[in-house]
Amino acid sequence: MHKKLNPPHWAQPRGYSNAVLANGSLLFLGGQIGWNEKNEFESDDFIDQAKQTLQNIIALLNEANASAEHMVRMTWYITNRDEYQARLKELGVVYRDIMGKNFPVMTCVEVSGLVEPRAKIEIEVTAVV
């Protein structure tokens, strides 16, 4: 289904892949944020919002009879790089609990703000089913 690519003389990436070769139907998920199914935030904590965002992604993948292993690309938009870096260990635990050991190609960008003022994170996903 998917093949992770990395030149043999490059260091192995940790928590993401440098390249993924995939065959199948493309599934594009619009940016998901850390609110629940009623579009309500239950927390202003970065890790809580990241957890809800990842759960939202899984719910959408499931609608296409897909799961985390079908993801080939994630783009993360965060509003505070310092908080993100300071809480990477916690974030890693939450990520693995929800996504397992599925590490697609990832990009993370700090932005000055998101459309929803309380949102601290937004993630877009491309999957191949």
N, C-alpha and C positions, 0 to 999 in steps of 0.2 A: 504494500500500500504506500508507505512513505520510506524514503531513504535519506538519512542524515549524511551530509557531505562536509568534510573537513580535510584540507590538505594534510598529508601525513606528517609533515614537518612543523605544522602549527600546533600550539598548545590547545588542549581540549577545552572548549568553553564550559563554564559552570553555570547551570540554571537556564541555559538557552542553547540554541543551535545556530551555527553560522549560515547554514543553507539546508534546505529540505527539498528533495525531488519527490513529487507526488503525482498520482494519476487518479482521475475521478471527476465528479461534479463539484464545482466551486460553490461554497457557501460563505456569504459575507455578512458579518454581524456588525451593525452600527454600534457606535460608542455606547458602552454600558457604564453606568455609574452606581454608586453604593446606596441606592434606595430600593425599597421593597416593591412587591408587585402592585402596590397601590400608589406608587410614585411618592412615597414618604420616606424621609430619612429617619432611621431609628437611632443614629449615633453620629457625632461629629469626629469620632476617633478615626485616624487614618487606617489602622488595621481592621477595625470593624467595617469601614466602608470598602476596603479592598476585599474582605471576605464576602460581603454582599454582592459586590461587582462580579467576582468569580462565580458565585452561585447563580447570578443572573445569566452569565455566559453559558453555564452548564444547562440551565433551563432552556435557553434558546437552541443550543446544540441538540438537546433531546427532542425538540420539536421537529428536527430534520432527521431523526433516527441516527444521530451522531453523538459522539462523546469527546472527551478531552484529547484522546489520541488522534482525532481527525484534524485538530488544529495544526496549521502550518505557519501561521504568522499572528503575532500579537503586537499591537502598538499601544503603549501605555502613556497616558498623559497625566502628569502629577503636578500638583500646585506647590509642593515644597520638597526640593531635592534633599535638603539637609535632614528632614524628617524621614524621608524614604531611606536614605543611607543609614541613618541611626537605627532604623527598625527593620533592616533587611533580614535579620535572623528570625524575628517574629513573622515577617511576611513570608519567608521561605516555608515555615511550618504550615501556615494557612494555605499557601499555594499547593504544597504537596498533599495536604489533607483533602483538598477539593479536586485538584487536577492530576494527582498521582505524579508519576515520574515522566510526564509528557512535557518536553521542553522545545517548543517550536522556535522559529526565528523570532526574535523580540527586539523592539526598539522602545526606549523609554525617554520621554522628553519632558522637561520642566516647562510649564506654561504659567502665565501670569494669572490666569483664572479660567474657569469653565463656565458654560452657559448657566448651569444651576449653581448659584452662589455658594451653597453649602457643600457642593461636591469637592472632594479632595483628590479624586482619581477618576479617570475614564479610560476604558480599554476597548479597542477595536480588535476584531478577530477575523481572520480568513481561515476557513477549514476546507478540506477536500474529503468528500464523502464518496 
